[in-house]
Amino acid sequence: MSTPVLATGFPGPGLRSPSRYITGHNSKGEAVFLQTDHGDHGDIMVGGIAAQSLFYSSNSNPVELTDDADLEFAAKNKPSLHMPNGCVVRMIDFTPGAASIMHRALTLGIGTVCEGEIELTLGSGETRILRPGDVSINRGAMHKWRNVSEDKPARMLFTMLDVKPIIVNGKALEFEMGDLMKEYADYADGEGPKKAT
């Protein structure tokens, strides 16, 4: 049995460091690239079976772009899974064979496969294999992710949008992250986002 490949940072092993290009305006009002980098707040996740980088976050919707207020917020604040009344865009790299537990976020989670193949399993047991370019629109469903390859990494880009309470059969759905909540502990105390360390 081979030793599992673990992530020690972002990007995950075997994947290139993706570039982020942020646009805006210069003093003449011309459209320019303000920033080119690899994202903010990179972390290893779930003991090294995955790694993430935050590409964008906002604490409001509509987003305040004037005077680059959104960029200042995103650079200084490491968001949790999602931002109340805002959004979070995160890239997650999955090591070979990596799998999450079954969980539910109370968000609209839009996930796009960038590299590799990912199995998406729902709480009902239904599954789909997502390949590069495929998109999952998760509307508060219980689910889990698995990199189907035992020797190649996989990558997904997630946009998490806040939602109103989700009512199913007359009952409000509950946030169910289990041990995954450790990855988003910045919100565990209910006090909102913490400053980046």
Contacts in CASP RR format, 6 or more apart in sequence:
PFRMAT RR
TARGET T0000
AUTHOR 0000-0000-0000
METHOD contacts of the structure
MODEL  1
MSTPVLATGFPGPGLRSPSRYITGHNSKGEAVFLQTDHGDHGDIMVGGIA
AQSLFYSSNSNPVELTDDADLEFAAKNKPSLHMPNGCVVRMIDFTPGAAS
IMHRALTLGIGTVCEGEIELTLGSGETRILRPGDVSINRGAMHKWRNVSE
DKPARMLFTMLDVKPIIVNGKALEFEMGDLMKEYADYADGEGPKKAT
4 49 0 8 1.000
4 95 0 8 1.000
4 96 0 8 1.000
4 97 0 8 1.000
5 13 0 8 1.000
5 95 0 8 1.000
5 96 0 8 1.000
5 153 0 8 1.000
6 13 0 8 1.000
6 44 0 8 1.000
6 47 0 8 1.000
6 48 0 8 1.000
6 49 0 8 1.000
6 95 0 8 1.000
7 13 0 8 1.000
7 44 0 8 1.000
7 45 0 8 1.000
7 48 0 8 1.000
7 49 0 8 1.000
7 50 0 8 1.000
7 51 0 8 1.000
7 93 0 8 1.000
7 95 0 8 1.000
8 44 0 8 1.000
8 48 0 8 1.000
9 42 0 8 1.000
9 43 0 8 1.000
9 44 0 8 1.000
9 51 0 8 1.000
10 17 0 8 1.000
10 38 0 8 1.000
10 42 0 8 1.000
10 43 0 8 1.000
10 44 0 8 1.000
10 51 0 8 1.000
10 52 0 8 1.000
10 53 0 8 1.000
10 91 0 8 1.000
10 93 0 8 1.000
11 17 0 8 1.000
11 18 0 8 1.000
11 51 0 8 1.000
11 53 0 8 1.000
11 93 0 8 1.000
12 51 0 8 1.000
12 93 0 8 1.000
12 95 0 8 1.000
12 153 0 8 1.000
13 95 0 8 1.000
13 153 0 8 1.000
14 153 0 8 1.000
15 93 0 8 1.000
15 115 0 8 1.000
15 153 0 8 1.000
15 155 0 8 1.000
17 38 0 8 1.000
18 38 0 8 1.000
18 53 0 8 1.000
18 91 0 8 1.000
18 114 0 8 1.000
19 36 0 8 1.000
19 37 0 8 1.000
19 38 0 8 1.000
20 35 0 8 1.000
20 36 0 8 1.000
20 37 0 8 1.000
20 38 0 8 1.000
20 39 0 8 1.000
20 55 0 8 1.000
21 33 0 8 1.000
21 35 0 8 1.000
21 36 0 8 1.000
22 33 0 8 1.000
22 34 0 8 1.000
22 35 0 8 1.000
22 36 0 8 1.000
22 71 0 8 1.000
23 31 0 8 1.000
23 32 0 8 1.000
23 33 0 8 1.000
23 34 0 8 1.000
24 31 0 8 1.000
24 32 0 8 1.000
24 33 0 8 1.000
24 34 0 8 1.000
24 68 0 8 1.000
25 31 0 8 1.000
25 32 0 8 1.000
26 32 0 8 1.000
34 68 0 8 1.000
34 71 0 8 1.000
35 71 0 8 1.000
38 53 0 8 1.000
39 53 0 8 1.000
39 54 0 8 1.000
39 55 0 8 1.000
40 53 0 8 1.000
40 54 0 8 1.000
40 55 0 8 1.000
40 74 0 8 1.000
40 75 0 8 1.000
40 78 0 8 1.000
40 196 0 8 1.000
41 53 0 8 1.000
41 54 0 8 1.000
41 78 0 8 1.000
41 196 0 8 1.000
42 51 0 8 1.000
42 52 0 8 1.000
42 53 0 8 1.000
42 54 0 8 1.000
43 51 0 8 1.000
43 52 0 8 1.000
43 183 0 8 1.000
44 50 0 8 1.000
44 51 0 8 1.000
45 51 0 8 1.000
45 52 0 8 1.000
45 92 0 8 1.000
45 183 0 8 1.000
46 98 0 8 1.000
46 100 0 8 1.000
46 180 0 8 1.000
46 183 0 8 1.000
48 95 0 8 1.000
49 94 0 8 1.000
49 95 0 8 1.000
49 97 0 8 1.000
49 98 0 8 1.000
49 99 0 8 1.000
50 92 0 8 1.000
50 93 0 8 1.000
50 94 0 8 1.000
50 95 0 8 1.000
50 98 0 8 1.000
51 92 0 8 1.000
51 93 0 8 1.000
52 90 0 8 1.000
52 91 0 8 1.000
52 92 0 8 1.000
52 93 0 8 1.000
53 90 0 8 1.000
53 91 0 8 1.000
54 74 0 8 1.000
54 78 0 8 1.000
54 79 0 8 1.000
54 88 0 8 1.000
54 89 0 8 1.000
54 90 0 8 1.000
55 89 0 8 1.000
55 90 0 8 1.000
55 91 0 8 1.000
55 157 0 8 1.000
56 74 0 8 1.000
56 87 0 8 1.000
56 88 0 8 1.000
56 89 0 8 1.000
57 73 0 8 1.000
57 74 0 8 1.000
57 77 0 8 1.000
57 79 0 8 1.000
57 83 0 8 1.000
57 86 0 8 1.000
57 87 0 8 1.000
57 88 0 8 1.000
57 89 0 8 1.000
58 64 0 8 1.000
58 70 0 8 1.000
58 73 0 8 1.000
58 74 0 8 1.000
58 83 0 8 1.000
58 86 0 8 1.000
58 87 0 8 1.000
59 73 0 8 1.000
59 77 0 8 1.000
59 83 0 8 1.000
59 84 0 8 1.000
59 85 0 8 1.000
59 86 0 8 1.000
59 193 0 8 1.000
60 85 0 8 1.000
60 86 0 8 1.000
61 85 0 8 1.000
61 86 0 8 1.000
61 87 0 8 1.000
61 161 0 8 1.000
61 162 0 8 1.000
63 70 0 8 1.000
63 86 0 8 1.000
63 87 0 8 1.000
64 70 0 8 1.000
75 196 0 8 1.000
76 195 0 8 1.000
76 196 0 8 1.000
77 193 0 8 1.000
77 194 0 8 1.000
77 195 0 8 1.000
77 196 0 8 1.000
78 186 0 8 1.000
78 193 0 8 1.000
78 194 0 8 1.000
78 195 0 8 1.000
78 196 0 8 1.000
78 197 0 8 1.000
79 88 0 8 1.000
79 186 0 8 1.000
79 193 0 8 1.000
80 88 0 8 1.000
80 184 0 8 1.000
80 185 0 8 1.000
80 186 0 8 1.000
80 187 0 8 1.000
80 192 0 8 1.000
80 193 0 8 1.000
81 88 0 8 1.000
81 105 0 8 1.000
81 107 0 8 1.000
81 160 0 8 1.000
81 177 0 8 1.000
81 184 0 8 1.000
81 187 0 8 1.000
82 88 0 8 1.000
82 105 0 8 1.000
82 106 0 8 1.000
82 107 0 8 1.000
82 160 0 8 1.000
82 161 0 8 1.000
82 162 0 8 1.000
83 160 0 8 1.000
83 162 0 8 1.000
83 193 0 8 1.000
84 162 0 8 1.000
84 192 0 8 1.000
85 162 0 8 1.000
86 161 0 8 1.000
86 162 0 8 1.000
87 159 0 8 1.000
87 160 0 8 1.000
87 161 0 8 1.000
87 162 0 8 1.000
88 158 0 8 1.000
88 159 0 8 1.000
88 160 0 8 1.000
89 157 0 8 1.000
89 158 0 8 1.000
89 159 0 8 1.000
89 160 0 8 1.000
90 157 0 8 1.000
90 158 0 8 1.000
90 160 0 8 1.000
91 114 0 8 1.000
91 155 0 8 1.000
91 156 0 8 1.000
91 157 0 8 1.000
91 158 0 8 1.000
92 155 0 8 1.000
92 156 0 8 1.000
92 158 0 8 1.000
93 153 0 8 1.000
93 154 0 8 1.000
93 155 0 8 1.000
94 118 0 8 1.000
94 145 0 8 1.000
94 147 0 8 1.000
94 153 0 8 1.000
94 154 0 8 1.000
94 155 0 8 1.000
94 156 0 8 1.000
95 147 0 8 1.000
95 153 0 8 1.000
96 147 0 8 1.000
96 149 0 8 1.000
96 150 0 8 1.000
96 151 0 8 1.000
96 152 0 8 1.000
96 153 0 8 1.000
97 146 0 8 1.000
97 147 0 8 1.000
97 148 0 8 1.000
97 149 0 8 1.000
97 150 0 8 1.000
98 146 0 8 1.000
98 147 0 8 1.000
98 154 0 8 1.000
99 144 0 8 1.000
99 145 0 8 1.000
99 146 0 8 1.000
99 147 0 8 1.000
100 144 0 8 1.000
100 145 0 8 1.000
100 146 0 8 1.000
100 180 0 8 1.000
101 144 0 8 1.000
101 178 0 8 1.000
101 179 0 8 1.000
101 180 0 8 1.000
102 121 0 8 1.000
102 123 0 8 1.000
102 142 0 8 1.000
102 143 0 8 1.000
102 144 0 8 1.000
103 142 0 8 1.000
103 143 0 8 1.000
103 144 0 8 1.000
103 176 0 8 1.000
103 177 0 8 1.000
103 178 0 8 1.000
103 180 0 8 1.000
104 140 0 8 1.000
104 141 0 8 1.000
104 142 0 8 1.000
104 143 0 8 1.000
104 173 0 8 1.000
104 174 0 8 1.000
104 175 0 8 1.000
104 176 0 8 1.000
104 177 0 8 1.000
105 138 0 8 1.000
105 140 0 8 1.000
105 160 0 8 1.000
105 175 0 8 1.000
105 177 0 8 1.000
106 140 0 8 1.000
106 163 0 8 1.000
106 165 0 8 1.000
106 166 0 8 1.000
106 173 0 8 1.000
106 174 0 8 1.000
106 175 0 8 1.000
107 138 0 8 1.000
107 140 0 8 1.000
107 160 0 8 1.000
107 161 0 8 1.000
107 162 0 8 1.000
107 163 0 8 1.000
108 137 0 8 1.000
108 138 0 8 1.000
108 139 0 8 1.000
108 140 0 8 1.000
108 160 0 8 1.000
108 161 0 8 1.000
108 162 0 8 1.000
108 163 0 8 1.000
109 136 0 8 1.000
109 137 0 8 1.000
109 138 0 8 1.000
109 139 0 8 1.000
109 140 0 8 1.000
109 158 0 8 1.000
109 159 0 8 1.000
109 160 0 8 1.000
109 161 0 8 1.000
110 135 0 8 1.000
110 136 0 8 1.000
110 137 0 8 1.000
110 138 0 8 1.000
110 158 0 8 1.000
110 159 0 8 1.000
110 160 0 8 1.000
110 161 0 8 1.000
111 135 0 8 1.000
111 136 0 8 1.000
111 137 0 8 1.000
111 138 0 8 1.000
111 156 0 8 1.000
111 157 0 8 1.000
111 158 0 8 1.000
111 159 0 8 1.000
112 133 0 8 1.000
112 134 0 8 1.000
112 135 0 8 1.000
112 136 0 8 1.000
112 156 0 8 1.000
112 157 0 8 1.000
112 158 0 8 1.000
113 130 0 8 1.000
113 131 0 8 1.000
113 132 0 8 1.000
113 133 0 8 1.000
113 134 0 8 1.000
113 135 0 8 1.000
113 154 0 8 1.000
113 155 0 8 1.000
113 156 0 8 1.000
114 132 0 8 1.000
114 133 0 8 1.000
114 155 0 8 1.000
114 156 0 8 1.000
114 157 0 8 1.000
115 132 0 8 1.000
115 153 0 8 1.000
115 154 0 8 1.000
115 155 0 8 1.000
116 131 0 8 1.000
116 132 0 8 1.000
116 147 0 8 1.000
116 149 0 8 1.000
116 152 0 8 1.000
116 153 0 8 1.000
116 154 0 8 1.000
116 155 0 8 1.000
117 129 0 8 1.000
117 130 0 8 1.000
117 131 0 8 1.000
117 147 0 8 1.000
117 148 0 8 1.000
117 149 0 8 1.000
117 154 0 8 1.000
118 129 0 8 1.000
118 130 0 8 1.000
118 145 0 8 1.000
118 146 0 8 1.000
118 147 0 8 1.000
118 148 0 8 1.000
118 154 0 8 1.000
118 156 0 8 1.000
119 127 0 8 1.000
119 128 0 8 1.000
119 129 0 8 1.000
119 130 0 8 1.000
119 145 0 8 1.000
119 146 0 8 1.000
119 147 0 8 1.000
119 148 0 8 1.000
120 127 0 8 1.000
120 128 0 8 1.000
120 129 0 8 1.000
120 130 0 8 1.000
120 136 0 8 1.000
120 143 0 8 1.000
120 144 0 8 1.000
120 145 0 8 1.000
121 127 0 8 1.000
121 143 0 8 1.000
121 144 0 8 1.000
121 146 0 8 1.000
122 141 0 8 1.000
122 142 0 8 1.000
122 143 0 8 1.000
123 141 0 8 1.000
123 142 0 8 1.000
123 143 0 8 1.000
128 136 0 8 1.000
129 148 0 8 1.000
130 136 0 8 1.000
139 163 0 8 1.000
139 166 0 8 1.000
140 163 0 8 1.000
140 166 0 8 1.000
140 173 0 8 1.000
142 176 0 8 1.000
145 156 0 8 1.000
147 153 0 8 1.000
147 154 0 8 1.000
148 154 0 8 1.000
165 172 0 8 1.000
165 173 0 8 1.000
166 172 0 8 1.000
166 173 0 8 1.000
167 173 0 8 1.000
177 184 0 8 1.000
181 188 0 8 1.000
186 192 0 8 1.000
186 193 0 8 1.000
186 194 0 8 1.000
187 193 0 8 1.000
END
